[in-house]
Amino acid sequence: PFCQRAFCDSAWGPMLDAMWHRRRSWLVLAALGSALISGCTASEGSWADILDHGSVLGFPSYSEANQLLEGWLDTYPDILSKRTIGSSFESRPIFAYVLGSHLESIALARPQVLLTSLTHAREPAGLTVLLYFVGRMLELYAQHDAEAVYVLRSRQIFLVPFVNPDGYV
């Protein structure tokens, strides 16, 4: 089953499994991602360890988050891409990351979703949840997890981690 952490032994577990297997409301899983992923054991130097020990009161800084994203772009070029979608008031680039297979012939036919964080500058928990979601999906995809492969091959997930980069820097 999708839900394999201690959290999933609670009353939420069967509901999450049922939603996942019906392929409905899978975004609810993204919203609950921090609860599901919090059970991950982070080895020193892993992406989860980096997120758990950021330099901004335990949260990743702007540069730490961007380094993590750049590392994922290098490691998973077939499933993660980066696009510039604009610039901030202070001329910092605003990037959107696209998570999902990049077969252009089927890209427009697939369901698409947008996940954002840091609309308000001093809400770093949202950034951490978004990055945990990306890291876990990439990790599961690399392990050939059937559910992660299904999601990433049948959908496109657009992620804008820094809607307001000026406020977070």
Summary of the structure (lengths in Angstrom):
residues: 169
radius of gyration: 15.9
end to end distance: 39.8
largest distance: 47.0
contacts: 479
relative contact order: 0.16
helix: 49%
strand: 17%
